[in-house]
Amino acid sequence: MIGFEVSCEAALIHCTIDMFSEKAFLTRWLAATTKSAPYTYNTIMPYLQASAKAAALQCSGGTNGRMCGLSWSKGADWDGTSGVGQQMAALEVIQSNLIGQSRAPYTNTTGGTSIGNPNAGASSIQNPAAITPATSGDRAGAGILTTIVLVGLVGGLLWMSV
């Protein structure tokens, strides 16, 4: 079984930018799942392997013959789409097959070193009465800094538009 974007891949006319990259995220998460839940490896990997082979075949389009399309099920017959999402999806599904060579995430029993502190921040509570109201000098300084930032921003925008 090969990855298929149900919402747009059938006709390739209702695709949004996000839909072109969804396969990338899905395959990354599926590969990561095999590390977090090793019992899923034998179920997930055949899908990722078949999808990787199909994605590699679909990367045969464009003027350079290396642009990847979204429709992996079409094999080497490029679907006419190309872009960052399609390239990212193909790269991700192909490299997801390397997940077996990576280490599982660290846990408390396998070398994780984070030590929690339930009292973190308890000693930094400030006394609200110790905060003094802003003086006229504070207000003047804030006004001057705001003016400088606004003049710089407007000036920069005008300079870029010219």
C-alpha positions as CSV (number, residue, x, y, z in Angstrom):
1,M,0.0,0.0,0.0
2,I,1.3,3.4,-1.0
3,G,0.7,6.7,0.7
4,F,-2.3,8.6,-0.9
5,E,-3.6,12.1,0.0
6,V,-7.3,11.5,-0.2
7,S,-8.4,15.1,-0.1
8,C,-6.7,16.2,-3.3
9,E,-4.6,13.5,-5.0
10,A,-7.4,11.9,-7.1
11,A,-7.7,14.9,-9.3
12,L,-4.9,17.2,-8.2
13,I,-7.1,20.3,-8.6
14,H,-8.4,20.8,-5.0
15,C,-4.9,20.7,-3.4
16,T,-3.8,23.4,-1.0
17,I,-0.2,24.1,-0.2
18,D,-0.6,22.2,3.1
19,M,-1.9,19.1,1.3
20,F,1.3,18.8,-0.7
21,S,3.4,18.4,2.4
22,E,1.0,16.2,4.6
23,K,2.6,13.0,3.4
24,A,6.0,14.3,4.8
25,F,4.6,14.8,8.2
26,L,2.6,11.6,8.3
27,T,5.6,9.4,7.2
28,R,7.9,11.2,9.8
29,W,5.4,10.5,12.5
30,L,4.9,6.9,11.5
31,A,8.6,6.3,11.5
32,A,8.9,7.9,14.9
33,T,6.1,5.7,16.1
34,T,8.2,2.6,15.4
35,K,10.7,3.9,17.9
36,S,8.3,4.9,20.6
37,A,6.2,1.7,20.2
38,P,8.5,-0.9,18.7
39,Y,5.7,-3.5,18.4
40,T,4.4,-1.3,15.5
41,Y,7.6,-1.7,13.4
42,N,6.5,-4.8,11.4
43,T,3.1,-3.2,10.7
44,I,4.3,0.2,9.6
45,M,7.5,-0.4,7.7
46,P,6.0,-2.3,4.8
47,Y,3.9,0.8,4.0
48,L,6.9,3.1,4.3
49,Q,9.1,0.9,2.2
50,A,6.4,0.6,-0.6
51,S,5.8,4.4,-0.4
52,A,9.5,5.2,-0.6
53,K,9.9,3.1,-3.8
54,A,6.9,4.7,-5.4
55,A,8.0,8.2,-4.3
56,A,11.5,7.7,-5.8
57,L,9.9,6.7,-9.1
58,Q,7.6,9.8,-9.1
59,C,10.7,12.0,-8.8
60,S,11.2,12.0,-12.5
61,G,9.6,15.3,-13.7
62,G,10.3,18.9,-14.4
63,T,12.8,20.3,-16.8
64,N,15.7,18.6,-14.9
65,G,13.9,15.2,-14.7
66,R,14.3,15.2,-10.9
67,M,11.2,17.0,-9.6
68,C,9.0,15.0,-7.4
69,G,5.2,14.8,-7.8
70,L,2.5,14.0,-5.2
71,S,0.9,11.0,-6.9
72,W,3.2,8.2,-5.9
73,S,0.8,5.6,-7.1
74,K,1.5,6.7,-10.7
75,G,5.0,5.3,-10.6
76,A,7.5,6.9,-13.0
77,D,4.6,8.8,-14.9
78,W,5.2,12.2,-13.3
79,D,1.9,13.8,-12.2
80,G,2.9,17.3,-13.3
81,T,3.1,18.8,-9.8
82,S,6.2,20.0,-8.1
83,G,7.1,22.1,-5.2
84,V,8.6,22.1,-1.7
85,G,5.8,20.0,-0.3
86,Q,6.3,17.2,-2.9
87,Q,10.0,17.3,-2.5
88,M,9.8,17.2,1.3
89,A,7.3,14.3,1.2
90,A,9.5,12.2,-1.1
91,L,12.6,12.9,1.0
92,E,10.9,12.2,4.3
93,V,9.4,8.8,3.1
94,I,12.7,7.7,1.7
95,Q,14.8,8.7,4.7
96,S,12.1,7.2,7.1
97,N,13.5,3.8,6.0
98,L,16.6,4.6,8.0
99,I,14.7,4.6,11.3
100,G,15.9,1.1,12.1
101,Q,19.5,2.6,12.4
102,S,18.6,5.3,14.9
103,R,18.4,5.0,18.6
104,A,15.2,5.0,20.6
105,P,14.4,8.2,22.5
106,Y,16.1,8.4,25.9
107,T,14.0,7.6,28.9
108,N,14.6,7.7,32.6
109,T,15.9,4.1,32.5
110,T,18.0,4.4,29.3
111,G,20.2,7.4,30.1
112,G,17.8,10.4,30.3
113,T,19.3,12.9,32.7
114,S,16.5,15.5,33.3
115,I,15.8,15.8,36.9
116,G,12.5,17.5,37.8
117,N,12.1,20.1,40.5
118,P,8.5,20.6,41.7
119,N,9.6,23.7,43.7
120,A,11.1,25.4,40.7
121,G,10.3,29.1,40.8
122,A,8.8,29.1,44.3
123,S,11.6,31.2,45.7
124,S,11.3,33.9,43.0
125,I,7.9,35.2,44.1
126,Q,8.1,39.0,44.3
127,N,6.2,41.3,46.6
128,P,3.7,43.3,44.4
129,A,3.9,46.2,46.9
130,A,7.6,46.6,46.1
131,I,6.9,47.6,42.5
132,T,6.8,51.4,42.3
133,P,4.6,53.3,39.9
134,A,6.2,54.8,36.7
135,T,7.6,58.3,37.1
136,S,7.3,61.1,34.5
137,G,10.9,60.3,33.6
138,D,10.0,56.7,32.9
139,R,7.1,57.8,30.7
140,A,9.3,60.3,28.8
141,G,11.9,57.6,28.2
142,A,9.3,55.2,26.9
143,G,7.9,57.8,24.6
144,I,11.3,58.6,23.2
145,L,12.1,54.9,22.6
146,T,8.7,54.3,21.0
147,T,9.3,57.3,18.7
148,I,12.7,56.1,17.7
149,V,11.4,52.6,16.9
150,L,8.5,53.9,14.9
151,V,10.6,56.3,12.9
152,G,13.1,53.5,12.2
153,L,10.3,51.2,11.1
154,V,8.6,53.7,8.8
155,G,11.9,54.9,7.4
156,G,12.9,51.3,6.7
157,L,9.7,50.5,5.0
158,L,9.9,53.6,2.8
159,W,13.5,52.9,1.9
160,M,12.6,49.3,0.9
161,S,9.7,50.4,-1.2
162,V,11.8,52.9,-3.2
